[in-house]
């Protein structure tokens, strides 16, 4: 089946089946009244959110509202000032660093820039987490790296250096590296920033395809509203330090939340999306 076919099938299953949404779902990550400040600047002011296993949650909000801070707290790279972060039923808020190291293995992270090592070729960039965190033989390591590069449609790019890659290719290499340890959740920080519309579309289709193939849970931070509606199952709208609105994409279109509505209308998302 083509990527477009997978996308259409997934959208039909995930978004248009009311019965599926009524089914009880397993919470993978939960924020409970999380606060986080930097000096006198209070960023998160009691943020609460449940992320269910197997879904794609898109975090929307204006710049500086705490979207990336949310990702860092999920990863345990920062700890809340108060409240709790729960990962698969485990409160990670006050875990020591050696325990957080264990928790972080559950996650893959695609950074905004791709965050590749400029001195390493594509193969070694993708292989890096395996060399650091596994005991695979070189033969098995090579097999896994090739498999992940094929998943992101870069089967012949192993020898290339980051300087030789386009922006979209850098993102795809970063994505291959983020999934090389088979994480349970993938975190995306602005995956389409700086890309042209055609490349952005390809990245969006890749996110949906990987979601289907790997059965992972995903959290996507983005300013790209068209991207959000093409890949997301639910929107979590972060405003003034709290998740003021959480719901499906269809519910977002019909929402009367004034700030969310203005946010979407400014991006012309209502006109751009297909009618129901």
Buried (B, 14 or more C-beta within 10 A) or exposed (E): EEBEEBBEEBBEEBBEEEEEEEEEBEEBBBBBBBBBBEEEEBBBBBBBBBBBBBBBBBBBBEEEBBBBBBBBBBBBEBBBEEBBBBBBEEEBBEBEEEEBEEBBEBBBBBBBBBBBEEEBBBBBBBBBBBEEEBEBEEEEBBEBBBEBBEBBBBEEBBEBBBEEBEBBBBBBBBBBBBBBBEBBBBBBBBBBBEBEEEBBBBBBBBBBBBBBEBEBBBBBBBBBBBBBBBBBBBBBBBBEBBBBBBBBBEEBBEBEBEBBBEBBEEBEBBEEBEEE
